[in-house]
Amino acid sequence: MRIGIIGGGITGLSCAYYLGRAGIEATVFDPTPGGTIGTVYHEGCVLENGPESWLAAKPWAEQLIKEVGMGDELTSSNDANRRTYVLRHGRFVTLPEGLQLVVPTKVLPIAATTLFTWGTKIRMGLEILRSPKALPDRSVSDFVRDHFGDEAVEYLAEPLLAGVYGGSPDELSAASVLPKFVEYEQKYGSVVVGALRTKIPKPAGGRGIFLTLKRGMGSLVEELKTRVNVLPLRVDGLAKGESGWGLRAEGEWHPFDQVVVACGANHAAGLVGPHDQRLGELLGMIPHSSSEIWTLGFRKEDVKRPLDAFGFLVPRKERGVIMSCTWLNTKWAGRVPDDKVVLRCFSTHQGVTREAVLQELGRLMGISAEPVFALHQRWNNAMPQYTVGHARRAEEIQERFDAIPGLHFAGNALNGVGIPDCIKSARQAAGGVVESIGT
């Protein structure tokens, strides 16, 4: 039994690993395996080209890392200094404690914050009086505005979710992006009541809420690449034969018994469309956002502002070119030498320049010095956007894949964009292959 896997990001590599563990031969096709994950070691710093961590509450990444013998590489965020600033009227304001994403659960921090006016604070308090209701899927903006008002959209939902999805809450689906809170709305009416009644367990062993690897996320990719068969080729054709499937890469066909499509929905649409037109259309309906990361290193003495937080978020109405900035020295131990400060700036402005980012850092943090290094990474159409109606589309996409014998789908297009979500999807797809062989 031979399995072809289209796409060598964390999903495709993990899927190949799980199949190999089950004794099934798998080949991954990707000209640049690793996807958006990659680590750079520069001037004594551990720097990421893409995602730098994952939520510890989601177990699938940690499980895989321990399985491949990298458990001692796990490290958590420095939560002793865990706070995040949000820009309001040109000043940094601390994000209040007790937030479950966009839902406040503690009275005193909300009462004390200057992030919201008293009108919004009162509305947040009265939200507990709402009655249960079931509504059609609507945007995150509409959902949050309905519960907490415009200010909560502008200074909470928009900056938080823009940093995760690189998109707008005006378009993102509440049911797909905030499913837990939509469920609370239906059950309790108040999402605050739902959050208070459903306590989130604290990370075990005093760990932070974010996990990563000491040598960077790229070390997991490199480990998986040593364990699976990877061909550095891009698949541009998919054909169904009498006894299996064929993948065309650089003009050559490669025969397989089954295929796992583990690339982005935007690439998958063209590959599967000839076999199911509606499936191709559905995949093509999932928009993708692009992003740019500027990682800037400074001499420590050139950054006067105390780095007393994980970083800051910039709401859309106050935004220049930077959406968010991580202060690596504070968030992670051991990633930056003592004589340097490293700022990781995230933007969705196409073609944002080093000069524009530096000008913005001057405005926001008072930095006037030239950086000792500046690294740039652009990701084109890399992040799927779960727009209104996504849940129903995702369900139909999965149903249609399930109806095509020998063809499986995995990745971040349907049910979660984080690293653990991708690994979970990979494991499920591998399980689907194993189950199909046994039937």
C-alpha positions as CSV (number, residue, x, y, z in Angstrom):
1,M,0.0,0.0,0.0
2,R,1.5,3.3,-1.1
3,I,0.1,6.7,-0.1
4,G,0.9,10.0,-1.8
5,I,0.6,13.2,0.2
6,I,0.2,16.6,-1.5
7,G,1.8,19.3,0.6
8,G,4.7,19.1,3.1
9,G,3.7,21.6,5.7
10,I,3.3,20.4,9.3
11,T,0.1,18.7,8.2
12,G,1.6,16.6,5.4
13,L,4.8,15.7,7.3
14,S,2.8,14.7,10.4
15,C,0.4,12.6,8.3
16,A,3.3,10.8,6.7
17,Y,4.8,10.1,10.2
18,Y,1.5,8.7,11.5
19,L,1.1,6.5,8.4
20,G,4.7,5.3,8.8
21,R,4.1,4.4,12.4
22,A,1.1,2.3,11.1
23,G,3.5,0.5,8.7
24,I,2.2,2.2,5.6
25,E,4.5,3.7,3.0
26,A,3.9,7.4,2.3
27,T,5.6,10.0,0.0
28,V,5.3,13.7,0.6
29,F,5.4,16.1,-2.4
30,D,6.4,19.6,-1.7
31,P,9.2,21.9,-3.2
32,T,9.7,23.6,0.1
33,P,8.8,21.2,2.9
34,G,7.9,22.8,6.2
35,G,5.3,25.2,4.9
36,T,5.2,28.4,7.0
37,I,7.2,26.9,9.8
38,G,10.9,27.6,9.8
39,T,13.6,28.8,12.3
40,V,16.5,31.1,11.6
41,Y,19.6,31.3,14.0
42,H,21.0,34.8,13.6
43,E,23.5,36.6,15.8
44,G,22.8,34.3,18.8
45,C,19.0,34.6,18.4
46,V,16.4,31.9,17.8
47,L,14.0,33.5,15.3
48,E,10.9,32.2,13.5
49,N,9.9,32.7,9.9
50,G,6.3,31.8,10.7
51,P,4.3,30.6,13.8
52,E,6.4,30.8,16.9
53,S,4.2,28.8,19.3
54,W,0.9,27.1,20.0
55,L,-1.7,27.1,22.8
56,A,-0.7,24.6,25.5
57,A,-4.4,23.8,26.0
58,K,-4.5,22.0,22.7
59,P,-2.6,18.7,23.2
60,W,-1.9,17.3,19.7
61,A,1.3,19.1,19.0
62,E,2.8,18.2,22.4
63,Q,1.8,14.6,21.9
64,L,3.5,14.4,18.5
65,I,6.7,16.1,19.9
66,K,6.9,13.6,22.7
67,E,6.4,10.7,20.3
68,V,9.3,11.7,18.2
69,G,11.5,12.0,21.2
70,M,11.7,15.8,21.5
71,G,9.8,16.2,24.8
72,D,12.9,17.7,26.5
73,E,12.8,20.5,23.9
74,L,9.4,21.8,25.0
75,T,9.4,25.2,26.7
76,S,6.7,27.6,27.7
77,S,6.1,31.3,27.6
78,N,7.4,33.4,30.4
79,D,4.0,34.0,32.0
80,A,5.4,35.9,35.0
81,N,5.4,38.8,32.5
82,R,2.3,37.8,30.6
83,R,0.5,41.0,29.7
84,T,-0.4,42.5,26.3
85,Y,-0.8,46.1,25.4
86,V,-3.4,47.5,23.1
87,L,-2.9,50.9,21.5
88,R,-5.7,53.5,22.3
89,H,-5.4,57.1,21.4
90,G,-1.7,56.6,20.7
91,R,-0.9,55.1,24.2
92,F,-0.3,51.6,25.3
93,V,-3.1,50.3,27.6
94,T,-2.9,46.9,29.3
95,L,-5.4,44.3,28.1
96,P,-7.5,43.5,31.2
97,E,-6.9,40.3,33.1
98,G,-9.6,37.7,33.1
99,L,-10.4,37.8,29.4
100,Q,-11.4,34.5,27.7
101,L,-10.4,35.8,24.2
102,V,-13.1,38.4,23.7
103,V,-15.2,37.7,26.9
104,P,-14.5,39.4,30.2
105,T,-14.8,37.2,33.3
106,K,-13.4,39.5,36.1
107,V,-15.2,42.6,37.3
108,L,-12.3,44.6,38.9
109,P,-9.9,44.6,35.9
110,I,-12.7,45.7,33.6
111,A,-13.8,48.4,36.0
112,A,-10.2,49.7,36.3
113,T,-9.1,49.6,32.6
114,T,-8.9,52.7,30.4
115,L,-9.3,50.5,27.3
116,F,-13.1,50.9,27.5
117,T,-15.4,53.8,28.4
118,W,-17.9,53.4,31.2
119,G,-20.7,52.9,28.7
120,T,-19.0,49.7,27.5
121,K,-18.1,48.6,31.0
122,I,-21.8,48.9,32.0
123,R,-22.9,47.0,29.0
124,M,-20.4,44.2,29.8
125,G,-21.9,44.0,33.2
126,L,-25.5,43.9,32.0
127,E,-24.6,41.2,29.5
128,I,-25.2,38.5,32.1
129,L,-29.0,39.3,31.9
130,R,-29.4,38.0,28.3
131,S,-31.7,35.2,27.5
132,P,-30.7,32.1,25.5
133,K,-31.1,32.4,21.7
134,A,-30.1,30.6,18.6
135,L,-29.2,32.9,15.7
136,P,-27.9,32.3,12.1
137,D,-24.2,32.4,11.6
138,R,-23.0,36.0,11.6
139,S,-19.7,37.9,11.6
140,V,-17.5,38.1,14.7
141,S,-18.0,41.8,14.6
142,D,-21.8,41.4,14.7
143,F,-21.6,38.8,17.5
144,V,-19.3,40.8,19.7
145,R,-21.2,44.1,19.0
146,D,-24.4,42.4,20.0
147,H,-23.0,41.3,23.3
148,F,-20.7,44.1,24.3
149,G,-20.9,47.0,21.8
150,D,-18.7,48.8,19.2
151,E,-15.8,49.5,21.5
152,A,-15.4,45.8,22.3
153,V,-15.2,45.1,18.5
154,E,-12.7,48.0,17.9
155,Y,-10.3,47.5,20.8
156,L,-10.7,43.8,21.6
157,A,-12.1,41.5,18.9
158,E,-10.5,43.2,15.9
159,P,-6.8,43.5,17.2
160,L,-6.9,40.0,18.8
161,L,-8.3,38.2,15.8
162,A,-6.4,40.2,13.2
163,G,-3.2,38.9,14.8
164,V,-4.4,35.3,14.6
165,Y,-6.1,35.2,11.2
166,G,-4.7,38.2,9.4
167,G,-8.3,39.1,8.5
168,S,-11.2,41.2,9.5
169,P,-13.8,40.3,12.1
170,D,-16.3,42.0,9.8
171,E,-16.0,38.9,7.6
172,L,-14.9,36.1,9.9
173,S,-17.6,33.7,11.1
174,A,-18.5,33.7,14.7
175,A,-19.7,30.1,14.6
176,S,-16.3,29.0,13.2
177,V,-13.9,31.4,15.0
178,L,-15.8,31.6,18.3
179,P,-17.7,28.3,18.4
180,K,-17.5,28.0,22.2
181,F,-19.1,31.4,22.8
182,V,-21.8,30.8,20.2
183,E,-22.6,27.7,22.1
184,Y,-22.8,29.7,25.4
185,E,-25.1,32.2,23.7
186,Q,-27.5,29.4,22.7
187,K,-27.4,27.7,26.1
188,Y,-27.2,30.6,28.6
189,G,-27.9,33.8,26.5
190,S,-24.9,35.4,28.2
191,V,-21.4,34.4,27.0
192,V,-20.0,35.8,30.3
193,V,-22.2,33.4,32.2
194,G,-21.1,30.5,30.0
195,A,-17.4,31.4,30.4
196,L,-17.8,31.6,34.2
197,R,-19.5,28.2,34.3
198,T,-16.9,26.6,32.1
199,K,-13.6,27.1,33.8
200,I,-10.5,26.6,31.6
201,P,-8.0,24.5,33.4
202,K,-4.6,26.1,34.1
203,P,-1.6,24.7,32.3
204,A,0.0,21.8,34.3
205,G,3.2,22.2,36.2
206,G,3.0,26.0,36.2
207,R,3.7,26.2,32.5
208,G,2.7,29.2,30.4
209,I,-0.3,29.2,28.1
210,F,2.0,29.1,25.0
211,L,4.4,26.3,24.2
212,T,7.3,26.2,21.7
213,L,10.6,24.4,21.2
214,K,13.9,25.5,22.6
215,R,15.6,25.3,19.2
216,G,12.6,26.7,17.4
217,M,9.6,25.4,15.6
218,G,11.8,24.5,12.6
219,S,13.4,21.8,14.7
220,L,10.2,19.7,14.6
221,V,10.0,20.0,10.9
222,E,13.6,18.9,10.5
223,E,13.0,15.9,12.8
224,L,9.9,14.9,10.8
225,K,11.8,15.2,7.5
226,T,14.3,12.6,8.8
227,R,11.5,10.2,9.4
228,V,9.4,10.4,6.2
229,N,10.0,10.3,2.5
230,V,9.9,13.7,0.9
231,L,10.1,14.6,-2.8
232,P,10.8,18.3,-3.4
233,L,8.3,18.5,-6.2
234,R,5.1,20.5,-6.7
235,V,2.0,18.5,-7.6
236,D,0.1,20.1,-10.5
237,G,-2.2,17.2,-11.5
238,L,-4.3,14.5,-9.9
239,A,-5.8,11.6,-11.9
240,K,-8.0,8.7,-10.9
241,G,-7.0,5.3,-12.3
242,E,-8.5,1.9,-12.3
243,S,-6.6,0.8,-9.2
244,G,-5.6,4.0,-7.5
245,W,-4.5,7.6,-8.1
246,G,-1.7,9.3,-10.0
247,L,0.1,12.5,-9.0
248,R,1.7,14.6,-11.7
249,A,4.8,16.6,-10.6
250,E,7.1,18.4,-13.0
251,G,5.7,16.5,-15.9
252,E,6.0,13.0,-14.4
253,W,3.2,10.8,-13.1
254,H,3.6,9.0,-9.8
255,P,1.1,6.1,-9.0
256,F,-0.4,5.6,-5.5
257,D,-3.1,3.5,-4.0
258,Q,-4.5,6.5,-2.1
259,V,-3.8,10.2,-1.8
260,V,-4.0,12.7,1.1
261,V,-4.5,16.3,0.0
262,A,-2.7,18.3,2.7
263,C,-2.1,21.5,0.8
264,G,-4.0,24.8,1.1
265,A,-7.6,24.9,-0.1
266,N,-6.5,27.4,-2.8
267,H,-4.2,24.8,-4.3
268,A,-6.4,21.9,-3.6
269,A,-9.4,23.5,-5.5
270,G,-7.7,23.1,-8.9
271,L,-6.5,19.6,-8.2
272,V,-9.8,18.0,-7.1
273,G,-12.2,20.2,-9.2
274,P,-11.9,17.9,-12.3
275,H,-13.1,15.0,-10.1
276,D,-15.9,16.9,-8.3
277,Q,-16.7,20.3,-9.7
278,R,-18.8,21.3,-6.6
279,L,-15.9,20.3,-4.3
280,G,-13.5,22.4,-6.3
281,E,-15.9,25.4,-6.1
282,L,-16.3,25.0,-2.3
283,L,-12.6,24.9,-1.7
284,G,-12.2,27.9,-4.0
285,M,-14.7,29.8,-1.9
286,I,-12.3,29.9,1.1
287,P,-10.4,33.2,0.8
288,H,-6.8,33.4,2.1
289,S,-4.9,36.4,3.6
290,S,-1.2,37.3,3.1
291,S,1.1,38.6,5.7
292,E,4.6,39.9,6.3
293,I,6.9,39.6,9.3
294,W,9.7,41.9,10.0
295,T,12.1,40.7,12.7
296,L,14.3,43.5,13.9
297,G,17.3,43.3,16.3
298,F,18.5,46.3,18.2
299,R,21.3,46.9,20.7
300,K,19.8,46.8,24.2
301,E,20.8,50.3,25.0
302,D,19.0,51.7,21.9
303,V,15.6,50.6,23.2
304,K,14.7,52.8,26.2
305,R,11.1,51.6,26.7
306,P,10.8,48.9,29.4
307,L,9.9,45.6,27.7
308,D,7.4,44.7,30.4
309,A,4.9,42.7,28.3
310,F,4.7,40.1,25.6
311,G,4.2,42.9,23.1
312,F,1.3,45.0,21.7
313,L,-1.7,45.0,19.4
314,V,-2.7,47.9,17.2
315,P,-6.5,48.2,16.5
316,R,-7.5,49.0,12.9
317,K,-8.6,52.5,13.7
318,E,-5.2,53.4,15.1
319,R,-3.1,51.2,12.8
320,G,-0.3,52.3,10.5
321,V,1.6,49.3,9.0
322,I,2.1,47.2,12.2
323,M,-0.8,45.0,13.4
324,S,1.1,43.4,16.3
325,C,4.6,43.3,17.7
326,T,6.1,40.6,19.9
327,W,8.8,41.5,22.4
328,L,10.8,38.3,22.2
329,N,13.1,39.1,25.1
330,T,10.1,39.1,27.5
331,K,7.9,36.4,26.0
332,W,10.6,33.7,25.7
333,A,13.6,32.8,27.8
334,G,16.9,32.0,26.1
335,R,16.0,33.2,22.6
336,V,17.8,36.6,22.6
337,P,21.3,37.4,24.0
338,D,21.3,39.8,26.9
339,D,22.9,42.6,24.8
340,K,20.1,42.6,22.2
341,V,16.4,43.4,21.9
342,V,14.4,41.6,19.2
343,L,11.0,42.9,18.0
344,R,8.8,40.7,15.8
345,C,6.4,42.9,13.8
346,F,3.4,41.4,11.9
347,S,1.6,43.2,9.1
348,T,-0.8,42.5,6.3
349,H,0.2,45.6,4.3
350,Q,1.5,44.2,1.0
351,G,5.1,45.2,0.4
352,V,5.6,46.9,3.7
353,T,9.2,48.2,3.9
354,R,11.8,48.1,6.5
355,E,11.7,51.9,6.7
356,A,8.0,52.0,7.2
357,V,8.2,49.5,10.1
358,L,11.1,51.4,11.7
359,Q,9.1,54.6,11.4
360,E,6.1,53.0,13.1
361,L,8.3,51.6,15.9
362,G,9.7,55.1,16.3
363,R,6.1,56.4,16.7
364,L,5.0,53.7,19.1
365,M,8.1,52.8,21.1
366,G,10.3,55.8,20.6
367,I,13.1,53.9,18.9
368,S,15.3,56.1,16.7
369,A,18.3,53.8,16.3
370,E,19.1,51.7,13.3
371,P,18.7,47.9,13.9
372,V,21.7,45.7,14.0
373,F,19.7,43.3,11.8
374,A,16.4,43.2,9.9
375,L,14.9,39.9,8.6
376,H,11.9,39.8,6.4
377,Q,9.4,37.1,5.5
378,R,6.3,37.3,3.3
379,W,3.6,34.6,3.2
380,N,1.4,34.9,0.1
381,N,-2.2,33.6,0.5
382,A,-1.2,31.4,3.3
383,M,-3.9,31.8,6.0
384,P,-7.5,30.6,5.3
385,Q,-10.3,32.9,6.3
386,Y,-13.3,31.3,8.0
387,T,-15.9,33.7,6.7
388,V,-19.6,33.7,7.5
389,G,-21.1,30.4,6.4
390,H,-17.8,28.5,6.7
391,A,-19.1,25.7,9.0
392,R,-21.6,24.6,6.5
393,R,-19.1,24.8,3.6
394,A,-16.6,22.8,5.7
395,E,-19.1,20.1,6.4
396,E,-20.0,19.7,2.7
397,I,-16.3,19.7,1.7
398,Q,-15.6,16.9,4.1
399,E,-18.7,15.0,3.0
400,R,-17.6,15.2,-0.6
401,F,-14.1,14.1,0.1
402,D,-15.5,11.1,2.1
403,A,-17.5,10.1,-1.0
404,I,-14.4,9.8,-3.2
405,P,-12.7,6.5,-2.6
406,G,-9.0,6.7,-1.8
407,L,-9.0,10.5,-1.5
408,H,-8.5,12.2,1.9
409,F,-8.2,15.8,3.0
410,A,-6.2,17.4,5.9
411,G,-4.9,20.8,6.9
412,N,-6.0,24.1,8.3
413,A,-8.8,24.9,5.7
414,L,-11.7,23.5,7.7
415,N,-11.5,23.2,11.5
416,G,-8.6,25.2,13.0
417,V,-5.6,27.2,11.8
418,G,-3.1,26.5,14.7
419,I,-0.3,24.0,14.7
420,P,-2.1,21.5,17.0
421,D,-5.2,21.7,14.8
422,C,-3.1,20.8,11.7
423,I,-1.5,17.9,13.5
424,K,-4.9,16.7,14.7
425,S,-6.2,16.9,11.2
426,A,-3.2,14.9,9.9
427,R,-3.7,12.2,12.5
428,Q,-7.4,11.9,11.5
429,A,-6.5,11.7,7.8
430,A,-3.9,9.0,8.5
431,G,-6.6,7.2,10.6
432,G,-9.0,7.4,7.7
433,V,-6.4,5.7,5.4
434,V,-5.8,2.9,7.9
435,E,-9.5,2.4,8.3
436,S,-10.1,2.2,4.6
437,I,-7.4,-0.4,4.2
438,G,-9.0,-2.5,6.9
439,T,-12.5,-2.4,5.3
